[in-house]
Each structure stands twice: as structure tokens, then as C-alpha cells.
Amino acid sequence: MSSRIVVVGGGTAGARLAERLPVTLLGEEPHAPYNRVLLADVLAGRYGPEVIALPSPRPDGARHEVRVTGIDRAARVVHCADGEAFAYDRLVLATGSNPVLPPLRGLGGGRLPAGVHAFRTLDDCLALDALVGPGVRAVVIGGGLLGVSAARALAARGADVVLAQQGEHLMERQLDAGASGILRRHLEADLGVEVHTECRVRGLRCVDDTVEAVELADGFVLDADVVVIACGVRPRVGLALDAGLDVKRGIVVDDRLRTSDPYIHAVGDCAEHDGRLYGLAGAALEQADVLAEVLTGGTGAYRGTRALTRLSMDALELAAFGEATPLPGDDTVQLADATSGAYRKVVVRGDRLVGGVLLGDLGAVGALARAWEGDEALPEAPLLHLLTHDGGS
């Protein structure tokens, strides 16, 4: 008798499992699974929503607009808001993450004013698509990868975009100050985005529950027809907490992606492995592949993901991986060309490549990524060879 596998969540990780195994996939969104990484390209008008669809699960194996409300671990049954219940032999939580809504005046009550949107789902993207166009005043709150992607997409639609970042520079998790400066100049000079860093947003100014401005802590006011909140994400762990599973920042899993209940697994944004939350599509796919092997009796084990971030913005190509900021004793090689906007930097610790940033020409990124992902000793050669187009091979 085949094992009954129920997957809660129809995002990247859940869809990958449904592609690999016969499962019952319970998705909360009304849409079939799609590639969330490409939402900015849909908003920018480069792709239609149908282009980012992921391979469809078996027609009888996927349910949409299903909200799971509880897990009965003793009976091994999940309960849904519509009263339906699904028995399982193995349950997989792929519940993903929710956008973080900062404590701003005007965001109280758990309901966003008209014109204010997160940028996490296809519905968010479609709602923004209906609002933006030439001359629309758009403010993006948050200058991480998601905020930069949203600002780029809105600018491509002709909106007048302001990007407000509380930190010292853009994409602080991936870029050092030098690379971030080039990115900022590209956004401002090439895309017409007005960028404010070290800028704290105090609240939203609304009239009749419709946003009309964003207020900064220094008293400055940014007029806004549309506001996009891109302040990061938080794992969705409510089901796991209610079921009594071990939860820290995310749902704690071991190398076989098992939770504290051996019949329940977790993958993707909601899973915390070895103290780490990834929040990246590459990690979600890798975890799903390992779990597919585990659930079919294999000996697979997940050891963590070494993920590379790539972003394409018309004339600017960006790639970042590992630790871009060196520690004392690390060796660093850096090449910059302010005229062309090219920037390359690698950080080496001992005989290992531990991180790097490349903007502009990405000819060397393949070899660098392989050296980093393999975590192998670098050859005895001048460090400059790491920044050649072939990575020194």
C-alpha cells in the first residue's frame, strides 16, 4: 500500500514535491503553483502570469484555496477551514513565509489601506499591476533584494519611484558598500528611482482609508499613490506551534527534514535547519529534492544550501554569494571600474573562497560559484586569477 503524503503549501518547495511524488497538495492561494522569483518581471511587464507557472501536479492531487486550520497528530489528520479533513502517513509543512509589516502609523488593525501592498504573492503583483503606470507616484519601503526588485519593476512601468531604506546601503545582506553604491547609481541614473538610505519611515498618511503620502521620521513627506512594503519575510509557523512541534524562528528540522514529530517534515521558507533560515528558492528546491528521496526510502540528507543571488536589471547584472565583508585576517581582491559600473570582489579565508560580489560583466561568476559551492581548497596561484573570466582555470 502506498504511503499517503499530504503537503501543506503550494509554493516553490511544495510544488517541487508534487512534481516528484504522488502527493495531496493543499494550497491556500487561488492560483496554481508559480515561480515567486519572477514576480518582479511580471510586474515590469516582461512576462505574463502564465509564463511563471510551475509544472502542474497531478490533476487529482492539487487543491487550491484550501486553508489548513489544524493538525491532529495522534490521528494523523489535517483539518481545513471548509470542514474537509485529510489523513496522512507523512505530512509535509511547506507553509512558506509572510511579509513583515513594520509598526508604522496607519498600518494598524491588520488591514492595509487602499494603495498599500506587500510584494509576496501573485495577487499582490496583479493588484499592483492594476494601479501602476506612467506618472503614478510609488514609494517602496525597504531596500533589500525584494525592495530593489519592486522599485526596478515599478520604474519599468513608468511610475515615479522613491525607494526608502532604513539601513546604510541597499541590499545589505548581499552587497558591500562599494557594490551597493554602484547599484544605487544605476537605479538613480538609469532607471530614475529616487533613493533614500538611512531613512526611517514613521507612518502612512491616509484619507478615507486610502494612502496619499509616506511620512519620514525627519518630518519629510513623500507623496504616494501606491506604497509597496518590502521589509522582509517571517516564516509561517502557526500550524506547527498549534500542533506542539519544536519551533524557534522557523520549524526545526534535522538532516532528513524531520520535525520533532517523525511523521511530519518541513521544507522551504518555514523550515529552520541547523539554526538557519534560508528564504531562498534554491534552498527550497534542494530541500524538496532531498525530502523526495527520504520519502521514497532513500538515504538522502540535507547539509545546508550555499545559495548564489542573481539580479538582472537591464544594463546591470549582479551576482553575490557568501560573505562579502571580510573578517580580520581574510584576503580580499577587488577590481572596480567607475566608468563602466563594473565591480568585482572576492573574499578568501585561508585556502577557501568564502564570498564574492560581481556587478557588470559576470563572465567569471560560474567558476567562482563552483569554487565556493564546492568548498574546496583553492589552487596555489595569485588571488587575482579568481577574477578573470574563466576563474583562473
VMD Tcl script that draws the C-alpha trace (Angstrom):
set ca {
  {0.00 0.00 0.00}
  {1.44 3.38 -1.00}
  {2.11 5.98 1.66}
  {-0.34 8.89 1.89}
  {1.71 12.10 1.68}
  {-0.06 15.39 2.33}
  {1.77 18.65 1.56}
  {0.51 21.90 3.09}
  {1.60 24.81 0.89}
  {1.69 25.25 -2.87}
  {4.81 27.40 -3.17}
  {8.21 26.50 -4.60}
  {9.00 23.65 -2.17}
  {5.50 22.16 -2.16}
  {5.22 22.26 -5.95}
  {8.61 20.58 -6.33}
  {7.49 17.69 -4.11}
  {4.25 17.38 -6.07}
  {6.34 17.21 -9.25}
  {8.49 14.41 -7.82}
  {5.98 12.34 -5.83}
  {2.28 11.39 -5.76}
  {1.02 13.71 -3.03}
  {-2.08 15.61 -1.99}
  {-1.09 19.28 -2.28}
  {-3.15 21.77 -0.28}
  {-2.53 25.33 -1.46}
  {-4.06 28.43 0.11}
  {-3.72 30.66 -2.96}
  {-6.32 30.54 -5.77}
  {-3.58 30.11 -8.36}
  {-1.72 27.01 -9.46}
  {1.92 26.94 -8.25}
  {4.14 29.62 -9.78}
  {7.74 30.84 -9.62}
  {7.72 33.58 -6.99}
  {11.23 34.71 -8.01}
  {9.82 36.08 -11.29}
  {7.04 38.23 -9.81}
  {9.04 41.42 -10.42}
  {9.32 40.52 -14.10}
  {5.55 40.05 -14.28}
  {5.01 43.44 -12.64}
  {7.52 45.03 -15.02}
  {5.54 43.67 -17.97}
  {8.29 41.34 -19.19}
  {6.24 38.17 -18.61}
  {2.59 37.31 -18.35}
  {1.45 35.42 -15.24}
  {1.12 32.21 -17.27}
  {4.85 32.24 -18.08}
  {5.89 31.83 -14.44}
  {3.66 28.79 -13.80}
  {5.45 25.78 -12.32}
  {4.87 22.21 -13.56}
  {1.34 21.22 -12.58}
  {0.81 18.44 -10.04}
  {-1.48 15.53 -10.93}
  {-4.98 16.98 -11.55}
  {-6.43 14.91 -8.70}
  {-3.54 15.75 -6.35}
  {-3.78 19.53 -6.04}
  {-6.34 21.62 -4.17}
  {-6.40 25.43 -4.36}
  {-7.92 27.93 -1.96}
  {-7.70 25.41 0.87}
  {-6.75 26.77 4.28}
  {-5.47 24.18 6.73}
  {-6.53 25.11 10.26}
  {-5.14 22.33 12.42}
  {-3.15 19.12 12.69}
  {-4.32 16.14 14.75}
  {-1.00 14.40 15.32}
  {-2.50 11.45 17.19}
  {-4.96 10.63 14.41}
  {-2.60 11.86 11.66}
  {-5.22 14.08 10.09}
  {-5.15 17.70 8.91}
  {-8.32 19.77 9.18}
  {-9.33 22.55 6.79}
  {-11.44 25.67 7.16}
  {-14.17 24.27 4.88}
  {-14.61 21.23 7.14}
  {-12.72 18.78 4.95}
  {-10.07 16.56 6.53}
  {-7.12 14.69 5.01}
  {-5.46 11.68 6.58}
  {-1.73 11.26 6.15}
  {1.06 8.79 6.71}
  {3.60 11.58 6.21}
  {2.79 15.28 6.43}
  {4.99 17.96 4.86}
  {4.70 21.56 6.02}
  {5.72 23.87 3.16}
  {3.83 26.86 4.52}
  {6.38 29.43 3.37}
  {6.56 32.88 4.91}
  {4.56 36.05 5.35}
  {5.71 39.59 4.55}
  {6.85 41.58 7.56}
  {4.68 44.64 8.14}
  {6.63 47.22 10.14}
  {4.97 49.02 13.08}
  {4.02 52.14 11.14}
  {1.27 54.57 11.94}
  {-1.55 53.86 9.53}
  {-0.94 50.08 9.35}
  {-2.88 49.10 12.45}
  {-5.77 46.67 12.55}
  {-4.23 44.02 10.30}
  {-5.73 45.56 7.15}
  {-3.74 47.52 4.59}
  {-5.16 50.85 3.37}
  {-6.10 51.10 -0.31}
  {-2.99 51.61 -2.43}
  {-0.70 49.80 0.06}
  {0.55 46.35 -0.83}
  {3.13 43.81 0.15}
  {5.02 42.18 -2.72}
  {4.91 38.49 -1.94}
  {2.18 36.77 -3.97}
  {0.79 36.76 -7.48}
  {-2.30 38.51 -6.13}
  {-0.05 41.28 -4.77}
  {1.53 41.54 -8.21}
  {-1.79 41.66 -10.05}
  {-3.16 44.29 -7.65}
  {-0.10 46.48 -8.21}
  {-0.33 45.91 -11.95}
  {-3.79 47.47 -11.93}
  {-2.53 50.57 -10.10}
  {0.79 51.48 -11.69}
  {1.55 53.33 -14.89}
  {3.28 56.47 -16.18}
  {3.25 59.27 -13.64}
  {1.95 57.21 -10.72}
  {3.81 58.14 -7.52}
  {5.12 54.94 -5.92}
  {7.07 54.60 -2.67}
  {8.87 51.35 -1.88}
  {9.65 50.83 1.81}
  {12.66 48.54 2.17}
  {15.91 48.41 0.20}
  {16.73 44.72 0.29}
  {16.61 42.37 -2.69}
  {12.81 42.40 -2.78}
  {12.55 46.19 -2.47}
  {15.14 46.80 -5.19}
  {13.34 44.32 -7.47}
  {10.00 46.04 -6.84}
  {11.45 49.51 -7.47}
  {13.02 48.35 -10.70}
  {9.73 46.83 -11.87}
  {7.68 49.92 -10.99}
  {10.16 52.19 -12.78}
  {9.93 49.97 -15.86}
  {6.18 50.68 -15.87}
  {6.81 54.42 -15.93}
  {5.98 55.15 -12.29}
  {7.78 57.91 -10.36}
  {9.52 55.72 -7.78}
  {11.05 56.56 -4.41}
  {12.94 53.82 -2.55}
  {13.27 54.32 1.21}
  {15.88 52.17 3.00}
  {16.48 52.37 6.74}
  {19.98 50.87 6.54}
  {23.20 52.50 5.36}
  {23.10 50.96 1.90}
  {20.96 48.88 -0.43}
  {20.86 45.08 -0.27}
  {22.92 44.98 2.91}
  {22.60 41.21 3.25}
  {24.24 40.56 -0.14}
  {26.39 43.57 -1.04}
  {29.22 45.55 0.48}
  {29.23 49.36 0.42}
  {31.14 49.60 -2.87}
  {28.82 47.32 -4.82}
  {25.78 48.92 -3.24}
  {26.98 52.36 -4.37}
  {27.13 51.19 -7.98}
  {23.67 49.66 -7.67}
  {22.32 52.92 -6.27}
  {23.83 54.95 -9.11}
  {22.25 52.58 -11.62}
  {18.82 52.90 -10.02}
  {19.06 56.68 -9.90}
  {20.78 57.49 -13.19}
  {19.47 54.74 -15.46}
  {16.03 53.98 -14.02}
  {15.10 57.34 -12.48}
  {14.48 55.92 -8.98}
  {14.91 58.38 -6.12}
  {16.84 56.53 -3.40}
  {16.94 57.48 0.29}
  {19.17 55.48 2.67}
  {19.50 55.82 6.46}
  {15.90 56.88 6.22}
  {13.30 55.74 8.77}
  {9.65 55.71 7.81}
  {7.35 56.88 10.59}
  {3.93 56.24 9.10}
  {1.41 56.50 6.30}
  {-0.88 59.43 5.71}
  {-4.30 58.23 4.58}
  {-7.59 59.88 3.64}
  {-10.75 57.76 3.65}
  {-8.59 54.66 4.16}
  {-6.60 55.41 1.00}
  {-2.89 56.19 1.14}
  {-1.77 59.61 -0.05}
  {1.72 60.02 1.47}
  {4.53 58.41 3.43}
  {5.88 60.32 6.42}
  {9.57 60.01 7.32}
  {10.94 60.31 10.84}
  {12.69 63.59 9.98}
  {9.34 65.14 9.04}
  {9.79 64.87 5.28}
  {6.68 63.74 3.40}
  {6.69 61.64 0.23}
  {3.52 61.91 -1.84}
  {2.30 58.46 -2.82}
  {-0.45 56.92 -4.92}
  {0.99 53.45 -4.30}
  {3.11 52.11 -1.43}
  {4.95 48.78 -1.60}
  {6.12 47.29 1.68}
  {9.23 45.14 1.18}
  {10.62 44.78 4.71}
  {11.49 41.10 4.64}
  {9.56 37.94 5.46}
  {8.79 35.85 8.52}
  {8.29 32.04 8.47}
  {4.69 30.86 8.76}
  {4.84 28.61 11.80}
  {1.35 28.94 13.28}
  {0.22 25.42 12.34}
  {3.39 23.92 13.76}
  {3.10 25.89 17.00}
  {-0.53 24.89 17.48}
  {0.44 21.26 16.88}
  {3.14 21.40 19.55}
  {6.10 20.96 17.19}
  {9.53 22.36 18.06}
  {9.67 25.91 16.69}
  {12.38 28.53 17.12}
  {12.47 31.18 14.41}
  {11.24 28.50 11.98}
  {10.04 24.92 12.27}
  {13.09 23.00 13.49}
  {14.15 20.11 11.21}
  {17.02 17.63 11.16}
  {19.14 16.47 8.21}
  {16.25 14.38 6.91}
  {13.93 17.40 7.13}
  {12.01 15.80 10.02}
  {10.37 17.93 12.67}
  {10.11 16.90 16.31}
  {7.30 14.57 15.13}
  {8.90 11.83 12.96}
  {5.77 11.69 10.75}
  {5.90 15.40 9.94}
  {8.51 17.15 7.78}
  {9.07 20.79 6.88}
  {10.75 22.38 3.85}
  {11.23 25.82 2.33}
  {10.93 29.21 3.98}
  {9.20 27.84 7.08}
  {11.97 25.33 7.91}
  {14.91 26.06 10.23}
  {17.85 23.71 9.69}
  {20.94 23.79 11.87}
  {19.90 27.22 13.17}
  {19.49 28.73 9.70}
  {16.54 30.13 7.79}
  {17.21 30.48 4.08}
  {14.21 32.18 2.49}
  {15.60 31.37 -0.96}
  {14.15 29.42 -3.86}
  {17.38 27.46 -4.33}
  {17.28 26.17 -0.76}
  {13.58 25.30 -1.04}
  {14.21 23.24 -4.18}
  {17.22 21.47 -2.68}
  {15.29 20.61 0.48}
  {12.35 19.30 -1.53}
  {14.65 17.09 -3.62}
  {16.29 15.63 -0.51}
  {12.91 15.03 1.11}
  {11.59 13.31 -2.03}
  {14.48 10.87 -1.71}
  {13.84 10.40 2.01}
  {10.12 9.73 1.49}
  {10.86 7.07 -1.12}
  {13.16 5.17 1.21}
  {16.46 6.73 0.21}
  {19.36 7.73 2.42}
  {19.43 11.39 1.40}
  {20.44 14.02 3.91}
  {20.28 17.79 3.77}
  {23.51 19.55 4.79}
  {22.53 23.14 4.06}
  {22.48 25.27 0.90}
  {25.16 27.55 -0.45}
  {22.97 29.88 -2.49}
  {24.01 32.50 -5.04}
  {21.85 35.61 -5.54}
  {21.45 36.93 -9.08}
  {19.58 40.01 -10.23}
  {19.26 41.31 -13.78}
  {18.31 44.96 -14.23}
  {18.54 45.91 -17.87}
  {22.09 47.29 -18.20}
  {23.22 45.94 -14.82}
  {23.87 42.30 -13.97}
  {24.51 41.42 -10.33}
  {25.65 38.27 -8.55}
  {26.51 37.83 -4.88}
  {27.32 34.82 -2.72}
  {28.66 34.01 0.73}
  {30.31 36.63 2.92}
  {31.06 39.86 1.05}
  {32.52 41.61 4.12}
  {35.94 40.23 5.16}
  {36.92 39.35 8.71}
  {40.32 40.28 10.16}
  {42.92 38.08 8.51}
  {40.92 37.41 5.34}
  {42.42 38.15 1.93}
  {40.44 40.35 -0.44}
  {40.77 41.09 -4.14}
  {38.72 43.93 -5.55}
  {38.50 45.40 -9.04}
  {36.30 48.41 -9.80}
  {35.69 50.48 -12.92}
  {33.57 53.51 -12.09}
  {33.21 54.46 -15.76}
  {31.59 51.20 -16.85}
  {29.97 50.46 -13.48}
  {31.81 47.14 -13.23}
  {32.75 45.80 -9.79}
  {34.30 42.52 -8.69}
  {35.33 41.39 -5.26}
  {36.20 38.05 -3.67}
  {36.97 37.19 -0.06}
  {39.33 34.30 0.74}
  {39.77 32.80 4.22}
  {42.80 30.57 4.46}
  {42.62 28.48 1.30}
  {38.84 28.76 0.87}
  {36.72 31.18 -1.14}
  {34.08 32.43 1.32}
  {32.24 35.10 -0.65}
  {32.11 37.48 -3.54}
  {30.21 40.21 -5.36}
  {30.15 40.87 -9.10}
  {28.38 43.69 -10.93}
  {28.51 44.32 -14.65}
  {30.38 41.61 -16.53}
  {29.52 38.25 -14.96}
  {31.90 36.22 -17.08}
  {33.70 34.86 -14.00}
  {30.64 34.05 -11.92}
  {30.32 30.41 -13.00}
  {33.84 29.44 -11.97}
  {33.63 31.46 -8.76}
  {30.32 29.87 -7.81}
  {31.71 26.39 -8.39}
  {34.76 27.14 -6.25}
  {32.56 28.46 -3.46}
  {29.87 25.78 -3.61}
  {32.48 23.02 -3.65}
  {34.19 24.46 -0.55}
  {37.48 23.01 -1.73}
  {41.00 24.31 -1.28}
  {41.93 26.91 -3.87}
  {44.94 26.24 -6.11}
  {48.25 27.91 -5.29}
  {48.06 30.95 -7.54}
  {47.76 34.71 -7.20}
  {44.30 35.69 -5.95}
  {43.82 37.94 -8.95}
  {43.19 34.83 -11.07}
  {39.84 34.41 -9.32}
  {38.53 37.50 -11.08}
  {39.43 36.51 -14.62}
  {36.63 35.46 -16.95}
  {37.41 31.76 -16.59}
  {38.09 31.88 -12.86}
  {41.70 31.01 -13.49}
  {41.01 27.56 -14.90}
}
mol new
graphics top color blue
foreach p $ca { graphics top sphere $p radius 0.5 }
foreach p [lrange $ca 0 end-1] q [lrange $ca 1 end] { graphics top cylinder $p $q radius 0.2 }
display resetview
